[in-house]
Amino acid sequence: MQLNVSEMSQVVVDALEDVKAVDIKVLDVEGMSNFTDRMIVASGSSTRQVKALANSVVVEAKKAGMNVLGQEGENPGEWVLIDLGDVVVHIMVPQVRDFYNLEKLWSVEGRPTEEDSKR
């Protein structure tokens, strides 16, 4: 059974929460991007935790029947990107996340995130 984008996002968020990711954001980029519908951004406190978070996402995604299309940045582990097709996951140490500020780059003022729709 194929998961929809919301279900895929939830698998990722659960995997991140299991390894204590910080400041998890789910960005709805449908219509803004031609390569994905959701971006999930999260922080780990160290490169070791970033790698553990990425491993957790990959393991849980595969268990849920999702295809891991690509994974980049395991070494040095400051920023790991996991491509799940309709969902792209960015896991970073706080300094890198602050510098690149993907949330601002991929947001449109007033556009709700998936998190907002659940409130």
C-alpha positions as protocol buffer text, in pm:
chain_id: "A"
residue {
  index: 1
  type: MET
  ca { x: 0 y: 0 z: 0 }
}
residue {
  index: 2
  type: GLN
  ca { x: 137 y: 337 z: -108 }
}
residue {
  index: 3
  type: LEU
  ca { x: 149 y: 607 z: 163 }
}
residue {
  index: 4
  type: ASN
  ca { x: 20 y: 955 z: 88 }
}
residue {
  index: 5
  type: VAL
  ca { x: 235 y: 1264 z: 154 }
}
residue {
  index: 6
  type: SER
  ca { x: 84 y: 1327 z: 499 }
}
residue {
  index: 7
  type: GLU
  ca { x: 145 y: 966 z: 604 }
}
residue {
  index: 8
  type: MET
  ca { x: 502 y: 980 z: 470 }
}
residue {
  index: 9
  type: SER
  ca { x: 562 y: 1303 z: 662 }
}
residue {
  index: 10
  type: GLN
  ca { x: 431 y: 1146 z: 981 }
}
residue {
  index: 11
  type: VAL
  ca { x: 665 y: 846 z: 946 }
}
residue {
  index: 12
  type: VAL
  ca { x: 957 y: 1088 z: 915 }
}
residue {
  index: 13
  type: VAL
  ca { x: 847 y: 1309 z: 1206 }
}
residue {
  index: 14
  type: ASP
  ca { x: 799 y: 1003 z: 1429 }
}
residue {
  index: 15
  type: ALA
  ca { x: 1146 y: 872 z: 1338 }
}
residue {
  index: 16
  type: LEU
  ca { x: 1298 y: 1213 z: 1416 }
}
residue {
  index: 17
  type: GLU
  ca { x: 1115 y: 1240 z: 1747 }
}
residue {
  index: 18
  type: ASP
  ca { x: 1232 y: 890 z: 1847 }
}
residue {
  index: 19
  type: VAL
  ca { x: 1593 y: 1012 z: 1838 }
}
residue {
  index: 20
  type: LYS
  ca { x: 1511 y: 1347 z: 2002 }
}
residue {
  index: 21
  type: ALA
  ca { x: 1539 y: 1583 z: 1703 }
}
residue {
  index: 22
  type: VAL
  ca { x: 1493 y: 1949 z: 1786 }
}
residue {
  index: 23
  type: ASP
  ca { x: 1270 y: 2208 z: 1615 }
}
residue {
  index: 24
  type: ILE
  ca { x: 1107 y: 1981 z: 1356 }
}
residue {
  index: 25
  type: LYS
  ca { x: 933 y: 2180 z: 1083 }
}
residue {
  index: 26
  type: VAL
  ca { x: 715 y: 2037 z: 806 }
}
residue {
  index: 27
  type: LEU
  ca { x: 703 y: 2277 z: 510 }
}
residue {
  index: 28
  type: ASP
  ca { x: 434 y: 2244 z: 245 }
}
residue {
  index: 29
  type: VAL
  ca { x: 619 y: 2329 z: -78 }
}
residue {
  index: 30
  type: GLU
  ca { x: 364 y: 2181 z: -315 }
}
residue {
  index: 31
  type: GLY
  ca { x: 331 y: 2421 z: -607 }
}
residue {
  index: 32
  type: MET
  ca { x: 658 y: 2593 z: -511 }
}
residue {
  index: 33
  type: SER
  ca { x: 878 y: 2300 z: -608 }
}
residue {
  index: 34
  type: ASN
  ca { x: 872 y: 2060 z: -899 }
}
residue {
  index: 35
  type: PHE
  ca { x: 1071 y: 1793 z: -714 }
}
residue {
  index: 36
  type: THR
  ca { x: 885 y: 1744 z: -384 }
}
residue {
  index: 37
  type: ASP
  ca { x: 566 y: 1828 z: -196 }
}
residue {
  index: 38
  type: ARG
  ca { x: 701 y: 1846 z: 161 }
}
residue {
  index: 39
  type: MET
  ca { x: 1029 y: 1943 z: 316 }
}
residue {
  index: 40
  type: ILE
  ca { x: 1099 y: 1842 z: 670 }
}
residue {
  index: 41
  type: VAL
  ca { x: 1374 y: 2031 z: 851 }
}
residue {
  index: 42
  type: ALA
  ca { x: 1511 y: 1924 z: 1189 }
}
residue {
  index: 43
  type: SER
  ca { x: 1816 y: 1982 z: 1406 }
}
residue {
  index: 44
  type: GLY
  ca { x: 2047 y: 1752 z: 1594 }
}
residue {
  index: 45
  type: SER
  ca { x: 2275 y: 1879 z: 1870 }
}
residue {
  index: 46
  type: SER
  ca { x: 2591 y: 1724 z: 1720 }
}
residue {
  index: 47
  type: THR
  ca { x: 2713 y: 1555 z: 1403 }
}
residue {
  index: 48
  type: ARG
  ca { x: 2675 y: 1222 z: 1582 }
}
residue {
  index: 49
  type: GLN
  ca { x: 2308 y: 1294 z: 1655 }
}
residue {
  index: 50
  type: VAL
  ca { x: 2249 y: 1421 z: 1299 }
}
residue {
  index: 51
  type: LYS
  ca { x: 2379 y: 1088 z: 1168 }
}
residue {
  index: 52
  type: ALA
  ca { x: 2164 y: 893 z: 1416 }
}
residue {
  index: 53
  type: LEU
  ca { x: 1857 y: 1095 z: 1315 }
}
residue {
  index: 54
  type: ALA
  ca { x: 1924 y: 1028 z: 947 }
}
residue {
  index: 55
  type: ASN
  ca { x: 1967 y: 657 z: 1015 }
}
residue {
  index: 56
  type: SER
  ca { x: 1638 y: 650 z: 1207 }
}
residue {
  index: 57
  type: VAL
  ca { x: 1455 y: 820 z: 918 }
}
residue {
  index: 58
  type: VAL
  ca { x: 1599 y: 579 z: 660 }
}
residue {
  index: 59
  type: VAL
  ca { x: 1522 y: 268 z: 869 }
}
residue {
  index: 60
  type: GLU
  ca { x: 1164 y: 374 z: 948 }
}
residue {
  index: 61
  type: ALA
  ca { x: 1097 y: 491 z: 593 }
}
residue {
  index: 62
  type: LYS
  ca { x: 1203 y: 153 z: 456 }
}
residue {
  index: 63
  type: LYS
  ca { x: 992 y: -29 z: 718 }
}
residue {
  index: 64
  type: ALA
  ca { x: 693 y: 176 z: 600 }
}
residue {
  index: 65
  type: GLY
  ca { x: 757 y: 74 z: 240 }
}
residue {
  index: 66
  type: MET
  ca { x: 895 y: 410 z: 126 }
}
residue {
  index: 67
  type: ASN
  ca { x: 1173 y: 432 z: -132 }
}
residue {
  index: 68
  type: VAL
  ca { x: 1488 y: 610 z: -22 }
}
residue {
  index: 69
  type: LEU
  ca { x: 1594 y: 773 z: -349 }
}
residue {
  index: 70
  type: GLY
  ca { x: 1908 y: 931 z: -212 }
}
residue {
  index: 71
  type: GLN
  ca { x: 2103 y: 1030 z: 95 }
}
residue {
  index: 72
  type: GLU
  ca { x: 2377 y: 1292 z: 104 }
}
residue {
  index: 73
  type: GLY
  ca { x: 2605 y: 1443 z: 367 }
}
residue {
  index: 74
  type: GLU
  ca { x: 2662 y: 1161 z: 614 }
}
residue {
  index: 75
  type: ASN
  ca { x: 3026 y: 1273 z: 629 }
}
residue {
  index: 76
  type: PRO
  ca { x: 3096 y: 1510 z: 794 }
}
residue {
  index: 77
  type: GLY
  ca { x: 2737 y: 1497 z: 921 }
}
residue {
  index: 78
  type: GLU
  ca { x: 2664 y: 1867 z: 965 }
}
residue {
  index: 79
  type: TRP
  ca { x: 2378 y: 1849 z: 713 }
}
residue {
  index: 80
  type: VAL
  ca { x: 2220 y: 1527 z: 589 }
}
residue {
  index: 81
  type: LEU
  ca { x: 1962 y: 1531 z: 312 }
}
residue {
  index: 82
  type: ILE
  ca { x: 1733 y: 1232 z: 257 }
}
residue {
  index: 83
  type: ASP
  ca { x: 1526 y: 1218 z: -62 }
}
residue {
  index: 84
  type: LEU
  ca { x: 1205 y: 1019 z: -25 }
}
residue {
  index: 85
  type: GLY
  ca { x: 1047 y: 1157 z: -342 }
}
residue {
  index: 86
  type: ASP
  ca { x: 739 y: 1346 z: -226 }
}
residue {
  index: 87
  type: VAL
  ca { x: 917 y: 1423 z: 101 }
}
residue {
  index: 88
  type: VAL
  ca { x: 1270 y: 1561 z: 134 }
}
residue {
  index: 89
  type: VAL
  ca { x: 1432 y: 1564 z: 479 }
}
residue {
  index: 90
  type: HIS
  ca { x: 1705 y: 1806 z: 591 }
}
residue {
  index: 91
  type: ILE
  ca { x: 1876 y: 1728 z: 922 }
}
residue {
  index: 92
  type: MET
  ca { x: 2136 y: 1980 z: 1039 }
}
residue {
  index: 93
  type: VAL
  ca { x: 2341 y: 2097 z: 1332 }
}
residue {
  index: 94
  type: PRO
  ca { x: 2201 y: 2430 z: 1460 }
}
residue {
  index: 95
  type: GLN
  ca { x: 2481 y: 2648 z: 1320 }
}
residue {
  index: 96
  type: VAL
  ca { x: 2430 y: 2518 z: 966 }
}
residue {
  index: 97
  type: ARG
  ca { x: 2053 y: 2545 z: 997 }
}
residue {
  index: 98
  type: ASP
  ca { x: 2076 y: 2906 z: 1113 }
}
residue {
  index: 99
  type: PHE
  ca { x: 2313 y: 2993 z: 829 }
}
residue {
  index: 100
  type: TYR
  ca { x: 2103 y: 2845 z: 545 }
}
residue {
  index: 101
  type: ASN
  ca { x: 1761 y: 2920 z: 700 }
}
residue {
  index: 102
  type: LEU
  ca { x: 1569 y: 2685 z: 469 }
}
residue {
  index: 103
  type: GLU
  ca { x: 1241 y: 2762 z: 644 }
}
residue {
  index: 104
  type: LYS
  ca { x: 1259 y: 3123 z: 530 }
}
residue {
  index: 105
  type: LEU
  ca { x: 1385 y: 3031 z: 183 }
}
residue {
  index: 106
  type: TRP
  ca { x: 1095 y: 2791 z: 123 }
}
residue {
  index: 107
  type: SER
  ca { x: 817 y: 2984 z: 292 }
}
residue {
  index: 108
  type: VAL
  ca { x: 567 y: 3227 z: 153 }
}
residue {
  index: 109
  type: GLU
  ca { x: 433 y: 3479 z: 401 }
}
residue {
  index: 110
  type: GLY
  ca { x: 98 y: 3354 z: 524 }
}
residue {
  index: 111
  type: ARG
  ca { x: 121 y: 3011 z: 358 }
}
residue {
  index: 112
  type: PRO
  ca { x: 26 y: 2750 z: 619 }
}
residue {
  index: 113
  type: THR
  ca { x: 255 y: 2462 z: 701 }
}
residue {
  index: 114
  type: GLU
  ca { x: 124 y: 2110 z: 746 }
}
residue {
  index: 115
  type: GLU
  ca { x: 169 y: 2164 z: 1122 }
}
residue {
  index: 116
  type: ASP
  ca { x: -61 y: 2468 z: 1110 }
}
residue {
  index: 117
  type: SER
  ca { x: -338 y: 2266 z: 948 }
}
residue {
  index: 118
  type: LYS
  ca { x: -335 y: 2021 z: 1242 }
}
residue {
  index: 119
  type: ARG
  ca { x: -393 y: 2294 z: 1503 }
}
